[in-house]
Amino acid sequence: MRIAELSRRSGVAVPTIKYYLREGLLPPGELTSPNQASYDEHHLNRLRLIRAMIDLAQVPVARVRAVLEALDSDTLSLHERIGAVHRAITPSRQLTAGDSARTAAAVQVQELIRRRGWAVEPDSPAIATLVETISVLRSLGQDHLVDLLDPYAEAVERFTELEVAAVASRTDPDQVAESVVIGTILGENLVASLRLLAQENISSQRLR
């Protein structure tokens, strides 16, 4: 396809596509004449992935380039390549917990990971966020919610298995990565909305 059709199908303006080409985020098309190039489905998938990272995940262009280099690696496994995407879109949030509360929460999180048998990297941003969240919950007197950590983990693991199976059914690594980006960001909204609806329903049944 020509760049105009690539723009139409992707919804990305031609000047933006040319910017991505200049920055090396999008591979060059096949030259059909000195001033024209042809693009294919790989360019379309890559373009949608770039937009998902920049627009949805607010990933800086420099980090997007690093993620795309990992995706194109011939030495990394698909798990490792997708891990690069996941880390790029998962910020580590620093909340307001004290050091002692954070230390105790870190121990609790490591024990949870050990009990669940989860294979996760020790520097995963999600670990830091979970530690901060638990320590702040305790500082706010919400220990009864922290006590639900294992049931939470079990429920999350159950639906995450479905998510990973759905993502892995895609055939192109760019499509897999796009699903990870979109699923991680919008999936949080999906789960949060369903949780609120379930809370409203159960509250109505038990507390009205």
Disulfide bonds with the S-S distance in Angstrom:
none
